[in-house]
Amino acid sequence: MMDLVLERIARLLEKLTEPPTLHAPDWSLARAWRLRPQPLRLEAIRHLSSLGFDGLKEIEPQKARFRANLSAFVQGKPANHVLLSGSRGTGKSSLVKAALNEWPELRLIELAKTDLGELNRLSELLASRPERFLVFCDDLSFSSEEVGYQALKSVLDGSAATPADNMLIVATSNRRHLMPEPIKDNLETAKHGGEIHPGEAIEEKISLSERFGLWISFYPFSQDEYLAIAATWLAQHGLTMDDRMRAEALVWALERGSRSGRVAQQFARHQAGQA
């Protein structure tokens, strides 16, 4: 009797220590999915943004580079994983939303930073699919001790197992190197023969962002750029940018301490609500 109990306990412990299995969902239910950890599954995202590339203003160079890389990927040609970095509210994540409306055959999978450890399982699941998948991680940054940091490095470049050919990773971050850069790291920098050699801490931080083949940087908007973006959002609500609206848009940005595209959109939404 005791042997049977011990055997059952052993089987239960074995199940508990087994890595979770990621099962394929019904792919026909949606074009976008979100990875959920407990239990590990892909959850359908049914309501998608209608934003298109034409609706993104004042980021033409960034938009052109992103579209060209993604166009190659959709056609099955070589393409690079993408890091979109820079100022907040400047259209980084909006580019990804617009991509789904540009290419209806494209699929999107969102995952949180805490779930990057599942990238290998996700890659294995997607490898046999005919679709092209964008794997999107928004607002990415790490401390050097986080598990997801090593998992992402491994999947991008550095593991014996390569990512699926039909999977492209896109990440956004306010930090170009994805990690904080404290002053103490710069103290390790050494000079040899008139050349500067970064310390190991800095090299480690740079090594992660280097694994993204395409870096696209975003910068704060000028006042004129901010007003042009606000005018575009106002037009979508049937409103025009006259002198009064211009003054209110500037005050709105001043109160929020930012002239970002997000602030411009919020201003237009507020004005439409008041109208």
HELIX and SHEET records of a PDB file:
HELIX    1   1 MET A    2  THR A   17  1                                  16    
HELIX    2   2 TRP A   27  LEU A   29  5                                   3    
HELIX    3   3 PHE A   53  GLY A   55  5                                   3    
HELIX    4   4 GLU A   60  VAL A   74  1                                  15    
HELIX    5   5 LYS A   92  GLU A  102  1                                  11    
HELIX    6   6 LYS A  113  GLU A  118  5                                   6    
HELIX    7   7 LEU A  119  LEU A  126  1                                   8    
HELIX    8   8 VAL A  147  LEU A  156  1                                  10    
HELIX    9   9 ILE A  183  ASN A  186  1                                   4    
HELIX   10  10 GLU A  200  GLU A  210  1                                  11    
HELIX   11  11 GLN A  223  GLN A  236  1                                  14    
HELIX   12  12 ASP A  243  ARG A  256  1                                  14    
HELIX   13  13 GLY A  261  GLN A  274  1                                  14    
SHEET    1   A 7 ARG A  41  ILE A  45  0                                        
SHEET    2   A 7 ALA A  32  ARG A  36 -1                                        
SHEET    3   A 7 LEU A 106  GLU A 110  1                                        
SHEET    4   A 7 ARG A 132  CYS A 137  1                                        
SHEET    5   A 7 MET A 167  SER A 173  1                                        
SHEET    6   A 7 VAL A  82  GLY A  86  1                                        
SHEET    7   A 7 LEU A 214  PHE A 218  1                                        
SHEET    1   B 2 ALA A 190  HIS A 192  0                                        
SHEET    2   B 2 GLU A 195  HIS A 197 -1                                        
END                                                                             
